Amino acid sequence: MADVKPLVLDVDGTFLKTDMLFECFWAGLGKDPLRVVALSARNLKRPAHLKRDLAAIADLRTDLLPSRPEIKDLAVACLARGREVVLASASDRALVQRLAADHGLSQRVFASDGDTNLKGSAKAKALVAAYGEGGFDYAGDDICDCAIWEKAENALIVGRKRAIEHSLARLGKSATTYPGGWAWRDLLRALRPRQWVRNLLLLLPLLLAQHFSAMSLIMVAAGIVAFSAAASAMYIVNDLLDLEADRLHAIKRLRTFASGAVPIKVGMIASALLGLAGLGLGAALGPGFLAVVMVYMVLSLAYSLRLKRMRWADIAALAALDSSRVIAGAAVAAIAVTGFMLALVVPIFVALASFRRSSELAMADADGDLSRLGYGSADRSKLAALAWLGVAITLLVVLAHGFG
């Protein structure tokens, strides 16, 4: 005989390894940043309105959102026994309905509707009205779900959370626990520590000037730390803006936030702390260095939002980002930025950026399309020519300086 008691699943952090509000925020930011910032500020105290408006802008691909395997398997098993599996979420109704359809779950959903933010006691009230007290089992992951577990027959918890377990014990409820949470190593992976080696470019002005005092080396070392923190903050921002594109990529779909290994909220906090650390240490190292760090962060944001999808402008932006590291090294070591220094590094960074785009085209699909970045197969020869031109200019500068 089929179990007629429905299994009700929370969505954000329970059925999904991500949060649809934050997904909408970052997807919307990539499409219309000024509007999203304005809406967020205006509706900060009206979450249901905010969720509805952001969902309309973002137009999320809910089929790409990472589900939690253990909960998805549970849902599939319940469906196979003829049991109704229902999604109940504080996310916007349109998104929850689409998600339910993607996974073959009940089309009866409980969600925020633009006026009511269906969370905590509001969700509990809606579920009791539909199924009666004790007429459903509920799976959730947050302390606010205790109001729902109190009305449910059985409680299912995602993640080992002592506060929730203690609250349920006081209610006399036993619970089944499923794996959840995130690992620090996954967050570290999102910081892209392998990219920190690029910040050794801060040493280049010392090498060119042959200025190796102990104090200058200490200052540059501190500058490398500051720049690494700032760069990692912007790497996280870039990944959050690219969630959908990464999930469509064979390799990038495994990235920390695209895969749901670490919650978006954790990434946002980490990015903010790293950015503040980079700016704070930058301020301690001097106004010139701080200015370069700030320009780097603003340019990185512009690159992630728009410039990376503009043909040729992205080459200039990548070259400028690497050149800023050299300028930062000069600023922190109190070395003048010379014309020779810029003439040496800028062309080679243009060449490296061009080679990077050319190689991405070569690894793209059969027609060599890289349209999301503004390029097509016809641009490969142009990119190669630009790259070799940059190399040639750098060699000419070195030769001219040597004979000068």
C-alpha positions in Angstrom: 0.0 0.0 0.0 1.4 3.4 -1.0 2.4 5.9 1.8 -0.1 8.7 1.4 1.7 11.0 3.8 3.7 13.5 1.6 7.4 14.1 2.0 8.0 17.9 2.0 11.4 19.1 1.1 12.9 22.5 1.7 14.8 23.7 -1.4 17.7 26.0 -0.5 20.4 24.1 1.2 18.2 20.9 1.4 17.1 19.7 -2.0 19.6 22.0 -3.6 23.2 22.6 -2.6 22.7 26.3 -3.3 20.3 29.1 -2.5 18.1 30.5 -5.3 17.9 34.0 -3.9 21.7 34.4 -4.1 21.7 32.6 -7.5 19.2 35.2 -8.8 21.2 38.0 -7.3 24.4 37.1 -9.1 22.7 36.0 -12.3 20.9 39.3 -12.3 24.0 41.3 -11.5 25.6 39.9 -14.6 22.7 41.0 -16.7 21.7 44.4 -15.2 24.0 45.3 -12.3 22.6 48.8 -11.7 19.0 47.6 -11.6 19.8 44.7 -9.3 21.7 46.9 -6.8 18.8 49.4 -6.8 16.2 46.7 -6.3 18.2 45.0 -3.5 18.6 48.3 -1.6 14.9 49.3 -2.1 13.5 45.9 -1.1 15.9 44.9 1.6 13.1 44.7 4.2 10.6 43.2 1.7 12.2 39.8 0.9 9.2 38.4 -1.0 9.2 41.4 -3.3 13.0 41.2 -3.8 12.8 37.5 -4.6 10.1 38.0 -7.2 11.9 40.9 -8.9 15.3 39.2 -8.9 13.8 36.0 -10.3 12.3 38.0 -13.2 15.6 39.6 -14.1 17.8 36.5 -13.6 15.6 34.0 -15.5 17.5 31.1 -13.8 18.2 27.8 -15.5 16.8 25.7 -12.6 17.7 22.5 -14.4 21.4 23.4 -13.9 21.2 24.1 -10.2 23.2 21.4 -8.2 20.9 19.1 -6.2 22.0 17.3 -3.1 22.5 13.6 -4.1 21.3 12.0 -0.9 18.0 14.0 -0.9 17.5 13.6 -4.6 17.9 9.8 -4.1 15.4 9.9 -1.3 12.9 11.8 -3.4 13.3 9.3 -6.3 12.8 6.4 -3.9 9.6 8.0 -2.4 8.2 8.6 -5.9 8.8 5.0 -6.8 6.7 3.9 -3.9 3.9 6.2 -5.0 4.5 8.8 -2.4 4.0 12.5 -3.1 7.2 14.6 -2.9 6.5 18.3 -2.5 8.9 21.3 -2.5 8.3 24.0 0.1 10.6 27.0 -0.1 11.0 30.7 0.8 12.2 31.2 -2.8 10.0 32.6 -5.5 7.1 30.4 -6.6 7.9 30.6 -10.3 11.4 29.2 -9.7 10.2 26.5 -7.3 7.5 25.3 -9.8 10.1 25.1 -12.5 12.5 23.2 -10.3 9.8 20.7 -9.3 9.0 20.1 -13.0 12.7 19.7 -13.8 13.0 16.8 -11.3 9.5 15.2 -11.8 8.2 16.2 -8.4 4.7 17.2 -7.4 3.5 20.3 -9.1 1.9 21.4 -5.9 4.5 23.6 -4.3 4.6 26.0 -1.4 6.7 29.1 -2.0 6.9 32.9 -1.7 4.5 34.8 -3.9 5.8 38.3 -4.0 3.8 39.3 -0.9 4.4 36.5 1.6 7.9 35.3 2.4 7.2 31.6 3.1 9.7 30.9 5.7 9.6 29.5 9.3 6.2 29.9 10.9 4.6 31.1 7.7 5.6 27.9 5.9 4.5 25.8 8.9 1.1 27.5 8.8 0.7 26.8 5.1 1.7 23.1 5.4 -0.6 22.5 8.3 -3.5 24.1 6.4 -2.8 21.7 3.5 -2.0 18.5 5.3 -3.0 18.9 8.9 -0.7 18.8 11.9 1.5 15.7 11.8 0.2 15.0 8.3 3.6 15.3 6.5 7.3 14.6 6.9 9.7 17.5 6.5 13.3 17.9 5.4 15.2 21.1 6.1 18.6 22.5 7.1 18.1 25.7 9.0 17.1 26.6 12.6 14.1 28.5 11.3 12.7 25.1 10.1 12.1 24.1 13.7 8.7 25.8 13.5 7.9 23.3 10.7 9.4 20.3 12.3 7.2 21.0 15.3 4.1 20.4 13.1 5.6 17.5 11.1 5.3 13.8 11.8 9.0 13.1 11.1 12.0 15.4 10.9 14.9 15.0 8.4 17.9 17.3 8.9 20.6 18.1 6.3 23.9 18.5 8.0 25.0 18.0 11.6 23.8 21.1 13.4 23.8 20.9 17.2 21.4 23.9 17.7 18.8 22.2 15.5 19.2 18.9 17.2 18.8 20.5 20.7 15.7 22.3 19.6 14.2 19.2 18.2 15.1 17.3 21.4 13.2 19.9 23.4 10.2 19.3 21.1 10.4 15.6 21.7 11.2 15.0 18.0 13.7 12.4 16.8 15.4 13.2 13.5 17.1 11.4 10.6 20.3 13.2 9.5 21.7 13.5 6.0 25.1 14.7 5.0 25.6 18.4 4.4 27.9 21.3 5.1 31.1 22.4 3.3 34.8 21.9 3.6 37.5 24.6 4.0 39.6 22.9 1.4 36.9 23.6 -1.2 36.8 27.3 -0.2 40.6 27.4 -0.5 40.3 26.0 -4.0 38.0 28.9 -4.9 40.7 31.4 -3.9 42.8 29.9 -6.8 46.1 29.8 -4.8 47.9 28.6 -7.9 47.3 32.0 -9.4 49.1 33.8 -6.6 52.4 33.1 -8.4 51.4 35.8 -10.9 51.8 38.3 -8.0 55.5 37.7 -8.1 55.4 40.3 -10.9 55.6 42.8 -8.1 59.3 41.8 -7.9 60.0 42.9 -11.5 60.6 46.6 -10.7 63.2 45.5 -8.1 64.9 43.3 -10.7 64.9 46.0 -13.4 66.2 48.6 -10.9 68.7 46.2 -9.2 67.4 47.5 -5.9 67.5 44.7 -3.3 67.6 46.3 0.1 66.1 44.3 3.0 63.4 46.9 3.5 62.3 47.0 -0.2 62.1 43.2 -0.2 59.9 43.2 2.9 57.7 45.8 1.5 57.3 43.9 -1.8 56.6 40.7 0.1 53.8 42.5 2.0 52.5 43.9 -1.3 52.4 40.4 -2.7 50.2 39.2 0.2 47.9 42.3 -0.2 47.6 41.7 -3.9 46.9 38.0 -3.4 44.1 38.7 -1.0 42.6 41.3 -3.4 42.9 39.0 -6.4 41.3 36.1 -4.6 38.4 38.3 -3.6 37.8 39.1 -7.3 38.3 35.5 -8.4 35.3 34.6 -6.2 33.3 37.5 -7.6 34.1 36.3 -11.1 33.0 32.7 -10.3 29.8 33.9 -8.7 29.0 35.9 -11.9 29.8 32.9 -14.1 27.7 30.3 -12.3 25.5 29.4 -15.2 28.3 29.5 -17.8 30.5 27.3 -15.6 27.7 24.7 -15.2 27.5 24.4 -19.0 31.3 23.8 -19.2 32.7 20.3 -19.1 35.4 21.2 -16.6 34.4 24.5 -15.0 31.1 22.9 -13.7 33.3 21.3 -11.0 34.3 24.7 -9.7 33.5 25.4 -6.0 30.4 27.5 -6.3 29.1 26.1 -9.6 29.1 22.6 -8.1 27.5 23.7 -4.8 30.5 22.5 -2.8 30.5 25.8 -0.9 27.4 28.0 -0.3 27.3 31.2 -2.2 26.8 33.1 1.0 30.1 31.8 2.4 31.8 32.9 -0.9 30.4 36.4 -0.5 31.6 36.7 3.0 35.0 35.3 2.1 35.3 37.7 -0.8 34.4 40.7 1.3 36.9 39.8 4.0 39.7 39.2 1.5 38.9 42.4 -0.3 39.0 44.4 3.0 42.3 42.6 4.0 43.9 43.5 0.7 42.7 47.1 0.9 43.7 47.4 4.6 47.2 46.1 4.1 47.4 48.2 0.9 46.6 51.3 2.9 49.3 50.4 5.4 51.8 50.1 2.6 51.2 53.6 1.2 48.6 55.6 -0.8 50.3 54.9 -4.1 50.1 51.1 -3.6 46.6 51.4 -2.3 45.5 53.3 -5.4 46.8 50.6 -7.6 45.1 47.8 -5.7 41.8 49.8 -5.9 42.2 50.3 -9.6 43.0 46.5 -10.0 39.8 45.6 -8.1 37.6 48.0 -10.1 39.0 46.8 -13.4 38.6 43.2 -12.3 34.9 43.8 -11.5 34.4 45.6 -14.9 36.1 42.7 -16.6 33.9 40.1 -14.9 30.7 42.1 -15.6 31.3 43.3 -19.2 34.8 43.5 -20.6 35.4 39.7 -20.8 32.5 39.5 -23.3 33.8 42.4 -25.5 36.1 41.3 -28.3 39.5 42.9 -28.1 38.6 45.0 -25.0 39.1 41.9 -23.0 42.7 41.6 -24.3 43.4 45.1 -23.2 41.8 44.5 -19.8 43.8 41.3 -19.1 47.0 43.1 -20.1 46.1 46.0 -17.8 45.4 43.7 -14.9 48.8 42.1 -15.2 50.6 45.4 -15.8 49.0 46.7 -12.6 51.0 44.2 -10.7 54.2 45.6 -12.0 53.1 49.1 -11.2 52.1 48.0 -7.7 55.6 46.6 -7.2 57.1 49.8 -8.2 54.8 51.8 -5.9 55.4 49.7 -2.8 59.2 49.7 -3.4 59.3 53.4 -4.1 60.7 52.9 -7.6 59.8 55.2 -10.5 57.7 53.6 -13.3 59.8 54.2 -16.4 58.8 54.2 -20.1 61.1 51.3 -20.6 59.4 49.3 -17.9 55.9 49.8 -19.4 57.2 49.2 -23.0 58.7 46.0 -21.8 55.7 44.5 -19.9 52.6 45.8 -21.7 53.3 44.1 -25.1 54.2 40.8 -23.6 51.0 40.8 -21.5 49.0 41.6 -24.6 50.7 38.7 -26.3 49.9 36.3 -23.4 46.3 37.4 -23.3 46.0 36.9 -27.1 47.6 33.4 -26.9 45.2 32.6 -24.1 42.1 33.5 -26.2 43.6 31.7 -29.2 44.1 28.5 -27.3 40.5 28.7 -25.9 39.3 29.0 -29.5 41.3 26.0 -30.5 39.8 23.9 -27.6 36.2 25.2 -28.3 33.6 23.2 -30.3 34.0 22.2 -33.9 33.4 25.6 -35.5 35.8 27.2 -33.1 33.0 29.3 -31.5 33.8 31.4 -28.4 30.8 33.7 -28.9 30.2 34.1 -25.2 33.5 36.0 -25.1 32.9 37.8 -28.4 35.1 35.7 -30.6 34.6 33.3 -33.5 36.8 31.0 -35.5 37.7 33.8 -38.0 39.5 35.6 -35.1 42.1 32.9 -34.5 44.5 34.3 -37.1 44.0 37.8 -35.8 44.7 36.8 -32.2 47.8 34.9 -33.3 49.0 37.9 -35.2 48.4 40.2 -32.2 50.2 37.8 -29.9 53.3 37.6 -32.2 53.3 41.3 -32.6 53.4 41.7 -28.8 56.4 39.3 -28.6 58.2 41.2 -31.4 57.7 44.6 -29.7 59.0 43.2 -26.4 62.1 41.8 -28.2 62.7 45.2 -29.9 62.4 47.0 -26.7 65.0 44.7 -25.0 67.3 45.1 -28.0 66.9 48.8 -28.1 67.6 49.1 -24.4 70.6 46.9 -24.7 72.2 49.0 -27.4 71.1 52.2 -25.8 
